[in-house]
Amino acid sequence: MKERKFNVNPAFFIILIWLIFATDIIVAVSYFLVILIHELGHYYVAKYCGYKLSKFSLSPYGVSLSYYGQTLEQKDEIYIALAGPVVNLVVALITVAFWWIFPTFYLVSYNFVEVNLIIALTNLLPAFPLDGGRVFVSLFSNIVERRKALKITIIFNVVLSVMFFILFFIFCFINFNPTYMLFS
């Protein structure tokens, strides 16, 4: 049976519905658009570098692109990984620039800028498979073999997981935020 090129995990809709009810529809749509813009940044840089997309997936953790059967060159992997956060930062900067021209635009676009910054900075964390983790593994592979570099990122993953779980626990008593648990 042939695998579909576009895949949607049913849990994605559960997270989307939760986000709509936990915040509001504007924030939920902002997250979806920002994640889509982020992944399009990866896609276009990968396409520019000569790689062909094999699968596009919507999952509870966001959107992911897969390039099965293709080995990414180290330089290309860094460019592709950084493309998503860079696109988010550029889009946030452009949106803020519009605030100077159209000050009332701030009211409808503040969440969009905030979400762009959150997605960009979160993806720069040195935890694999986030973009920062991919850059870390690629750069660290110059010093040690790639398998060992991937194993070293597990340390970052565990530390970040524990930190996010502690934040989740603390925020259970302040302002309940299950996002930290999802990150954990």
Secondary structure, 3 states (H helix, E strand, C coil): CCCCCEEECHHHHHHHHHHHHHCCHHHHHHHHHHHHHHHHHHHHHHHHCCCCCCEEEEECCEEEEECCCCCCCHHHHHHHHHHHHHHHHHHHHHHHHHHHHCCCHHHHHHHHHHHHHHHHHHHCCCCCCCHHHHHHHHHHCCCCCHHHHHHHHHHHHHHHHHHHHHHHHHHHHHCCCCHHHHHC
